[in-house]
Amino acid sequence: MTENSRKLPSDIERAVRRIVEARARRARALSLRRAGLTLQKIGDELGVTRQRALQMVIQAQREEGGL
């Protein structure tokens, strides 16, 4: 077994973890938007710009089939 193949599972686990965490952040952004928060407040809460908050909300809506 090569050194690269030993690293592969942890690389895959790390990638999957990042995907899951990103999806959870997008879902949180959508939840905050539905609770009436402005995009600026969502951005402040999540540590992103207002524009990025909008992108996250839109993507979360698409993921759940709402757009």
C-alpha positions as CSV (number, residue, x, y, z in Angstrom):
1,M,0.0,0.0,0.0
2,T,1.4,3.4,-0.9
3,E,1.5,6.4,1.3
4,N,-1.1,8.2,-0.9
5,S,-3.6,5.3,-0.7
6,R,-3.3,5.5,3.1
7,K,-4.2,9.1,3.1
8,L,-7.1,8.7,0.8
9,P,-9.8,7.7,3.4
10,S,-9.0,10.7,5.6
11,D,-9.0,13.0,2.5
12,I,-12.4,11.6,1.5
13,E,-13.7,11.9,5.1
14,R,-12.5,15.5,5.2
15,A,-14.2,16.3,1.9
16,V,-17.4,14.7,3.0
17,R,-17.3,16.6,6.3
18,R,-16.8,19.9,4.4
19,I,-19.7,19.2,2.1
20,V,-22.0,18.3,5.1
21,E,-20.9,21.4,7.0
22,A,-21.5,23.7,4.0
23,R,-24.9,22.3,3.5
24,A,-25.8,22.8,7.1
25,R,-24.6,26.4,6.9
26,R,-26.8,27.0,3.8
27,A,-29.8,25.4,5.6
28,R,-29.1,27.7,8.6
29,A,-29.0,30.7,6.2
30,L,-32.4,29.7,4.8
31,S,-33.8,29.2,8.2
32,L,-32.7,32.6,9.3
33,R,-34.1,34.2,6.2
34,R,-37.5,32.5,6.8
35,A,-37.4,33.8,10.3
36,G,-37.3,37.3,8.8
37,L,-33.7,38.3,9.1
38,T,-32.2,40.5,6.5
39,L,-29.4,39.3,4.3
40,Q,-27.0,41.6,6.1
41,K,-28.0,40.1,9.5
42,I,-27.6,36.6,8.1
43,G,-24.2,37.5,6.8
44,D,-23.2,39.0,10.1
45,E,-24.4,35.8,11.9
46,L,-22.6,33.5,9.6
47,G,-19.5,35.6,9.1
48,V,-20.0,36.2,5.4
49,T,-21.0,39.1,3.2
50,R,-24.6,40.0,2.4
51,Q,-24.1,38.8,-1.2
52,R,-22.7,35.4,0.0
53,A,-25.7,35.1,2.4
54,L,-28.0,35.6,-0.6
55,Q,-26.1,32.9,-2.6
56,M,-26.4,30.5,0.4
57,V,-30.1,31.1,0.7
58,I,-30.7,30.6,-3.0
59,Q,-28.7,27.4,-3.0
60,A,-30.4,26.0,0.0
61,Q,-33.8,26.7,-1.6
62,R,-32.7,24.8,-4.7
63,E,-31.4,21.9,-2.6
64,E,-34.8,21.5,-1.0
65,G,-36.6,21.9,-4.2
66,G,-38.1,25.3,-3.4
67,L,-36.7,27.3,-6.3
